[in-house]
Amino acid sequence: MKLTLMATAFALVAGAAHADLQQIRDAGRIRIAVAMGIPQYSYIDGSMQPTGSDVETAKLIAKDLGVDLQLVEITNAARVPTIQTGKADLVVSALGITEERKQAIDFSVPYATLAIVVAAPEDVEITGYDDLVGQRVGVTRATTNDQDLTANAPGADILRFEDDATLITAAVSGQIDILSSQSAVIGGINAKRSGTPMEIKFVQKETNLGVGLPKGNPELQAWVNDWITTHFADGTLRELFTRFHDRDLPDDLTSR
């Protein structure tokens, strides 16, 4: 299996079509969209190679399909549009399964989870959404965090960043002192932040993550669902996730 990277500019190419399972096999490649810069899920390692639980999951999908992998690098906000417009065959990128997103794309059964949290320095008193009224809160645009804050903290001053890397930079540099993100991000921020370390104030929710697919592609969806349930049952996906996140996935995940 060969792995190639295609930068965000790929998403600007017009005229791409949705490929079904047989077309992917015939082409000998699968295009999987990943938003890089999400700690533990998708990032560039010390050897300048893409890795993380989502990247390694994408590699395994391509390997088991018997095709080459083309990683399409995108922003968080582009995850759903990239699938809608046929610029990638799948998206494996910490994408929470929500009813709103189901209107635009299809999802596989859950393959992983993500805990979204609100964090701030120790001396900032926050115990729930009500304490965010009038506060500047950083969040990555078009994420489950963004949707949750918008719905539950209407009085907050929400600052939306285009990707997790930009959000992390803002927190490290002191531009924001309160943020909503996934729990893995907080440790990465504190490793670089020179001011008061951030701590988790409360957990907003645990989100089930699914592989995103184009609407109306039943054979591809069935193959991905079978692949996930098989490799969850045999421990492959659970061991992969634990290796990057140092926590276990829930036993009932694929039936949620």
Secondary structure, 3 states (H helix, E strand, C coil): CCEEEECHHHHHCCCCCCCCHHHHHHHCEEEEEEECCECCCEEECCCCCEECHHHHHHHHHHHHHCCEEEEEEECHHHHHHHHHCCCCCEECCCCECCHHHHCCCEECCCCEEEEEEEEEECCCCCCCHHHHCCCEEEEECCCHHHHHHHHHCCCCEEEEECCHHHHHHHHHCCCCCCEEEEHHHHHHHHHHCCCCCEEEEEEEEEEEECCEECCCCHHHHHHHHHHHHHHHHCCHHHHHHHHHHCCCCCCCHHHC
